[in-house]
Amino acid sequence: SVEAKIHRRHMEEIHFHEIGGLDSVVDIVGAIWGFREMGIEKLYVSRVNVGTGFVRCEHGLLPVPAPATLALMKGKPIYSTGVERELLTPTGAALLTSLGSEFGKMPVMKAERIGYGAGGDDLPHPNLLRLIIGKEEPITGKEKVMVVETNIDDMNPQLYDYVMEKLLGMEVQEVFLTPILMKKSRPATLITVICSAEKLSSVIDFLIRETTTIGLRWREEERSCADREILTLQTRYGKIRFKLARWEGKIVNLSPEYEDCKRLALSHKVSIKEIFEEAKRTGLIFREGRYKNQKPSRRKNRPST
């Protein structure tokens, strides 16, 4: 279908030599058979060196990477070290994009078997393809987020409250400010925003428009988060919401909401420390399974950091 799209023809009009020869069929069938025999469930692919220059084929002289190769690798990380050779063929690209689950970094894994395939051409670098088979080490609560940062040294400090409020209103995961020193020991503020990939463009647009920054940085990071929920427990002073965190099914943290403790301290005219102590006692009773009041109300809470 890629060849047909490039030639602007229907699939039926493409000759077999334009979509692959017998060697391509053998490569594809052999690769799929090998994956099945070795029990590979998921394939991670590194960035792919595609080479450069030109290659002669049925259509004449084509640039490297070939048009079909580029079309297949669209959206995938590729690069070239300047080696004038076709290092990735359309067949290879079809296999990688069809079988590959993710492209880029190697996952955390225990390597069990390692195999090498050597090419016949003499290249400036080792002409090898390496396959590592192993078991992936699962990371609990793993997810990907975008981190956006910018340094600002010339904005009215009163505006930071507005900026943070607006960003949080955009449903980003977190916004925080860090005091920093820039060149000439100039005091400044580092704005850091953690958001989803879908929110990245709107966050960048907001920071450029609403702050005095003239540039910013962004990157993808991985994070692990405990499962969180909001739990409401009845204490002798009234109801208090708790942030409950679970890791691998076990409660690892149970923290009372400050605003609820403050409200009860003011309404009962007692020390806020006393409210926190009562909340701590009730939380401990809940963790030990001795909470006897009505069933606590729960709701899921979105991770912030």
C-alpha positions in Angstrom: 0.0 0.0 0.0 3.0 2.3 0.6 4.3 1.7 -2.9 0.9 2.3 -4.3 0.5 5.6 -2.5 3.9 6.8 -3.6 3.2 5.9 -7.2 -0.4 7.2 -6.9 -1.8 4.0 -8.2 -4.2 1.4 -7.0 -2.7 -1.7 -5.3 -3.8 -3.8 -8.3 -1.7 -1.7 -10.7 1.6 -2.3 -8.7 3.9 -4.9 -10.1 5.3 -7.5 -7.7 8.9 -6.1 -8.1 7.6 -2.8 -6.8 6.3 -4.3 -3.5 9.0 -6.8 -2.9 10.8 -9.8 -4.4 11.1 -13.4 -3.2 13.9 -12.4 -0.8 11.6 -10.0 0.9 8.9 -12.7 1.3 11.5 -15.0 2.8 12.7 -12.2 5.2 9.2 -11.4 6.3 8.0 -15.0 6.8 11.2 -16.0 8.5 11.1 -13.1 10.9 7.5 -13.7 11.9 8.2 -17.4 12.3 11.2 -16.7 14.4 9.3 -14.4 16.7 6.6 -17.0 17.2 9.1 -19.8 17.9 11.0 -17.7 20.4 7.9 -16.6 22.2 8.5 -12.9 21.8 5.5 -10.9 23.0 6.8 -7.3 22.7 9.5 -5.7 20.5 11.3 -2.5 21.5 13.3 -0.9 18.7 16.2 1.5 19.1 16.6 4.6 16.9 17.4 3.4 13.4 20.4 4.4 11.3 19.0 4.7 7.8 22.2 5.7 5.9 22.5 8.2 3.1 23.4 8.6 -0.6 21.6 6.8 -3.4 20.6 3.2 -4.3 19.9 1.7 -7.7 16.7 -0.4 -8.0 14.0 -1.3 -10.5 13.0 2.4 -10.8 16.5 3.6 -11.3 18.5 5.7 -8.9 16.6 6.5 -5.6 17.7 8.6 -2.6 18.5 6.9 0.7 16.4 6.3 2.7 14.1 5.2 -0.1 10.7 6.9 -0.4 8.9 3.7 0.8 11.3 3.4 3.7 10.6 7.0 4.8 6.9 6.5 4.4 7.0 3.4 6.6 9.1 5.1 9.3 7.0 8.2 9.5 6.8 9.2 13.2 9.6 6.9 14.2 13.1 8.0 15.4 15.6 7.7 12.6 19.1 9.2 12.0 22.1 9.0 9.8 25.8 9.0 10.6 26.7 9.8 7.0 27.5 6.3 5.8 26.7 6.3 2.1 24.8 3.0 2.0 21.2 1.9 2.4 21.2 0.7 6.0 17.4 0.3 6.2 15.4 -1.3 3.4 11.6 -1.0 2.9 11.4 -4.7 4.0 13.3 -4.0 7.2 11.2 -0.9 7.8 8.0 -2.9 7.3 9.1 -5.5 9.8 10.2 -2.9 12.4 7.0 -0.9 12.2 4.7 -3.9 12.1 6.3 -5.9 14.9 7.7 -3.0 17.0 5.7 -1.9 20.0 7.8 1.1 21.0 10.8 3.0 19.5 13.5 4.8 21.4 14.9 3.8 24.8 15.7 0.3 25.9 13.2 -0.8 28.6 14.3 -2.1 32.0 14.8 -5.8 31.5 16.7 -8.9 32.4 18.7 -10.0 29.3 18.5 -13.8 28.9 19.6 -14.4 25.3 21.6 -12.3 22.9 22.0 -12.8 19.2 24.0 -11.0 16.4 23.5 -10.9 12.7 26.4 -9.7 10.6 26.1 -8.0 7.2 28.5 -8.6 4.3 29.4 -5.0 3.5 32.5 -3.4 5.0 31.3 -0.3 6.9 33.0 2.3 9.1 31.1 0.9 12.0 30.3 -2.7 13.0 27.9 -4.0 10.5 25.8 -5.9 13.1 22.2 -6.3 14.1 21.7 -7.2 17.7 18.7 -8.9 19.3 18.3 -9.1 23.1 15.6 -11.4 24.4 14.7 -11.1 28.1 12.0 -10.4 30.6 10.7 -6.9 31.1 11.0 -5.6 34.7 7.6 -4.0 35.4 7.6 -0.7 37.2 4.5 -0.1 39.3 2.4 2.9 38.3 4.7 3.9 35.4 3.5 6.6 33.0 4.9 9.2 30.7 4.6 13.0 31.3 5.8 16.2 29.7 8.0 18.6 31.7 8.0 22.2 30.6 10.4 24.7 32.1 11.4 28.4 31.7 13.6 30.8 33.6 12.2 34.3 34.2 14.0 37.2 35.8 12.0 40.2 34.7 8.3 39.5 35.6 6.3 41.2 38.3 6.3 38.6 41.2 2.6 39.4 41.8 1.8 37.7 38.4 3.0 34.3 39.4 -0.2 33.6 41.4 -2.2 34.3 38.3 0.0 32.1 36.1 -0.1 29.2 38.5 -3.9 29.5 38.9 -4.5 29.6 35.1 -2.2 26.6 34.5 -3.9 24.5 37.2 -7.2 25.4 35.6 -5.9 23.8 32.4 -5.8 20.5 34.3 -2.0 20.1 34.2 -0.6 17.6 36.8 1.5 20.1 38.7 3.0 23.6 38.6 5.8 24.8 40.9 8.2 27.7 41.3 11.9 27.4 42.2 14.1 30.4 43.1 17.3 30.3 41.0 20.4 32.5 40.3 21.1 33.3 36.7 24.1 35.0 35.1 25.6 38.0 37.0 24.0 36.5 40.1 20.7 37.8 39.0 17.8 36.3 41.1 15.1 34.6 38.9 12.3 32.1 39.1 12.1 28.7 37.4 8.6 27.8 36.4 8.1 24.0 36.0 4.9 22.5 34.6 4.1 18.8 34.5 1.4 17.9 32.0 0.2 15.3 29.5 1.4 15.2 25.9 -2.0 16.4 24.9 -1.7 19.6 27.0 1.9 20.4 25.8 1.0 22.8 23.0 -1.6 24.8 25.1 0.9 25.0 28.0 3.7 26.4 25.8 1.3 28.8 24.1 0.1 30.1 27.5 3.6 30.6 28.9 4.7 32.5 25.9 1.6 34.7 25.8 1.1 35.3 29.6 4.7 35.6 31.0 7.8 37.5 30.0 9.7 34.5 28.8 11.1 34.5 25.3 11.9 30.7 25.3 11.3 27.5 27.2 12.4 23.9 27.4 10.3 20.7 27.4 11.1 17.0 27.6 9.4 13.7 28.1 9.9 11.9 31.4 8.7 8.8 33.0 7.3 8.7 36.5 5.8 6.2 38.9 2.7 7.1 41.0 1.0 5.3 43.8 -2.7 4.7 43.3 -4.6 7.5 45.0 -8.0 8.3 46.2 -9.8 10.7 48.5 -11.3 9.0 51.6 -13.7 10.7 54.0 -13.6 9.5 57.7 -15.8 10.6 60.6 -13.9 11.9 63.6 -15.2 13.1 66.9 -14.9 16.7 65.6 -16.6 16.0 62.2 -15.8 14.6 58.8 -12.2 14.9 57.5 -11.0 14.0 54.0 -7.8 12.0 53.7 -5.5 11.4 50.8 -5.0 7.7 50.6 -2.1 6.2 48.6 -1.6 2.5 47.8 1.5 0.8 46.4 1.0 -2.7 45.1 -2.3 -2.9 46.9 -1.0 -1.8 50.3 -1.7 1.5 52.0 1.5 3.5 52.2 0.2 6.9 53.2 -3.0 8.4 54.7 -2.8 12.2 55.1 -5.6 14.5 56.3 -6.7 17.5 54.2 -5.4 20.7 55.8 -8.5 22.7 54.8 -10.8 20.3 56.6 -8.6 20.4 59.7 -8.5 24.2 59.6 -12.3 24.4 59.2 -13.0 22.1 62.2 -10.4 23.9 64.4 -12.1 27.2 63.7 -15.7 25.9 64.2 -14.9 24.0 67.4 -12.4 26.7 68.7 -9.7 24.2 69.4 -6.1 24.0 68.5 -5.4 22.8 64.9 -2.8 20.5 66.4 -5.5 18.8 68.3 -7.6 18.3 65.1 -4.5 16.8 63.4 -3.9 14.5 66.3 -7.5 13.3 66.2 -7.2 12.8 62.4 -4.0 10.9 62.8 -5.7 8.6 65.5 -8.7 8.0 63.2 -6.5 7.3 60.3 -4.5 4.7 62.3 -7.7 3.0 63.3 -8.8 2.8 59.7 -5.4 1.4 58.6 -5.6 -1.3 61.3 -9.1 -2.3 60.1 -10.8 -1.2 63.3 -12.9 1.7 61.8 -16.5 1.1 63.0 -18.3 4.1 61.6 -20.4 4.0 58.5 -18.6 2.9 55.3 -16.2 5.7 54.3 -16.8 7.6 51.1 -14.2 7.4 48.4 -13.3 9.0 45.1 -10.3 8.6 42.9 -7.7 11.4 43.0 -5.5 12.5 40.1 -1.7 12.3 40.8 0.0 15.7 40.9 3.7 15.0 40.7 
